[in-house]
Amino acid sequence: MFTSLSDRLAATFKNLRGKGRLSESDVNKTVRDIRMALLEADVALPVVKDFTHNIRERALGAEVSQALNPAQQIVKIVNEELIDILGQHTRPLRLAKTAPTVIMLAGLQGSGKTTLAGKLGKWFKDQGDTPLLVAADLQRPNAVTQLQVVGERAGVPVFAPEKGNVGGHDAVGPTGEGTRSYGDPVEVAEDGIQHAISKLYNVVIVDTAGRLAVDENLMQQAADIRDAIEPDEVLFVIDAMIGQAAVETAQAFQDGIDFTGVVLSKLDGDARGGAALSVAKITGRPIMFASTGEGVKDFEIFHPDRMASRILDMGDMLTLIEKAEKAFDREQAAEMERKFLAAEDFTFDDFLQQMAAIKRMGSLKSMLKMMPGMNEMKAQLDALDEREFDRVEAMVRSMTPFERSHPKQINGSRRARIAAGSGVTVGEVNQLLTRFTEAQKMMKQLARGGGIPGMPGLPGTGKRGRQQAPQRIKSKSGNPAKRAEQERAAASSANRAPAGSAFGAGLGGSDPSAGLDPSKLPKGFEKFLGQ
């Protein structure tokens, strides 16, 4: 989403590297480049003005002029200002004191409200709640059917007493001459809450109708639903790809229904992303969630500080860690750790478990993009074919249980059978087995403490290292003078205090003051020597 903006900002900061001091012209040029980058990303003009003004004021102050690294200080300032316009803090959902918690979704048609309803329901379900989706969009063709399909994918029940518009003609206004009625959305919303109370659902998500543009009918219907159900949260769902129009749309919905939070949809798109950088600052309402894909799991809490780090190509390791904690089973991780420390063979069954956990984390490309500095490897990421992992998994699943645990026993005929069963060539099977054998050797080397070539070994792992070979005793010289010198050196070494002896005496010596010259000690120190 923010690729073009990230590239422009990275190029701007690159020009500042290596400068021990920034002049006013350097600051002005940097601010000008940032302004152009934001405008090209479709950020609203008032937001751009405030953003660049704050950066210029701070960059010309003592904060940068007295910094050891002015370029890094500029990046720090831009990061903090980005966090500010994105909302500063992460605000959690307000939950009702008495169940159910009612959440109303509003927005334009095509913004992704119905899909988001399923994602939000799935998110609540994963936390142990019992959500219910209410189909109150009775105007868009097949909107009720779509919500039922999305709810089934998410594993969340849907309350849909009315079928809505299934004929392909949008209903406009109340029932009357020349119009068609598909039910009352206000009544459906009210009945949905009563159904949730009777069936003990503790979260109700109401999907409402939208329009292709803001109009009075849309706002009035949304306002009527809000007044009838009194939701705990009203979430405004906005397409992150609509650019400058996001500001006008957000202001219209704020005036019409006074939403309490914003959800950005389609953040996985390739648009410039100005909506995300404008809505929170213009409306004063926090961005609470972000939709990052088409799957029901492609949904995350919006953290302003983490999003700012992504824009500046600093990565988002916290989100990546959270995804990993949810995806990887603790018992499996403990078993893998035991195998690693015991230097046991890593099998293809272990490999399948790891691949399944990575798939649960989501798209591999999206995870790699959360690593710092990955914007510089966009070409490699774009060329990454995630279907290759499916082919590898197909090869592994074509193996028998014996072959998965004994890969060295896979001979030529077995390789031919595996290739035929997975639809690949024998050469691809050979490559997989070769890479897998190398991975096994590397893990054993790590477990023994040998480490990866060029890297230190892991502390506390593996077996005890080799015992140090005894030093070779030098033979005595045949030259009498040189031999006498060697004997004096050996005697001096024998009389030298062992390591850890504080005053030069042996650890087992009876006189701790032996070998000391009292005349060279500070005055009055004799009493400590027992004299």
Helices and strands as residue ranges (DSSP letters): H 3-14, H 24-40, H 45-59, H 62-65, H 70-85, E 101-106, H 113-126, E 131-135, H 143-154, E 158-159, H 185-199, E 203-207, H 216-229, E 233-239, H 245-257, E 261-265, H 274-283, E 287-291, E 299-301, H 304-311, H 317-327, H 330-341, H 348-361, H 364-368, G 374-377, H 378-383, H 387-397, H 401-405, G 407-409, H 412-422, H 426-447, H 480-495, G 518-520, G 525-529
